[in-house]
């Protein structure tokens, strides 16, 4: 009979779950919150421990396992708009990871799972390097195979701050995006409205709608009547099928794109969704472009 050590069981599954969620986020280009990843991984570790508690054998049912995995994804990425896609990638990475860790177990002469959860009765100093190597290999393979119309390295976390409120989203860094303020030549990031609505002043948020953004001049007049036009401006743009259009732009207090932070950055509000798959909700030029 295999002796299960609860502390080892929890730590091992916590580490594996964290790496699986991290790999899934990198493959899909999802914005990463380390705190949420830790909470989700801890929930997965607690589930692994609960499986072995008396009277909780029903937790090994496949439907419960799927529900537990889906709950982990929800905890890690509560604001994702591509939950199904992210969940499928998570399951795919998990299957590949399971095969890699099971192979390590066979090499070490130990079983890889107990009751459907990871458990290898070996010393952590031996196991952790093996798990890390498996993660790097699986992450490399999946990132090469991932598609979103480009490579995952084109995606970067974006933070937009107004006052004390910040919005966190994922931006596609596209060198073809040359949108800039015609007066200052400052680069302009294009974003969907929904992720930024919570940080806008309530009176401004009430005026802004995706349909209204198709008529930016009218929106600008409404903001002026409210005395809220100081942060906003209109800038011209050209796109396929649009010879000369206008976008409503606001000046944020601070913008962080990847590792670059810029005070007073400009953000244009798009009247339409930018990504069909929902992997990103903002479009930026090169982070270093001034």
Buried (B, 14 or more C-beta within 10 A) or exposed (E): EEEBEEEBBBBBBBBBBBBBBBBBBBBBBBBBBEEBBBBBBBBBBBBBBEBBEEEEEEBEEEEBBEEBBBBBBBBBBEBBBBBEBBBEBBBBBBEBBBEBBBEBBEEBEBEBEBEBBBBBBBEEEEBEEBBEEBBEEBBEBBBEEBEBEEEBEBBBBBBBBBEEEBBBBBBBBBEEBEBBBEEEEBBBBBBBBBBBBEBBBEEBBEBBEBEBBEBBEEBBEBBEEEEBBEBBBBBEBEEEEEEEBBBBBBBBBBBBBBEEEBEEBBBBBBBEBBBEBBBBBBBBBBBEBE
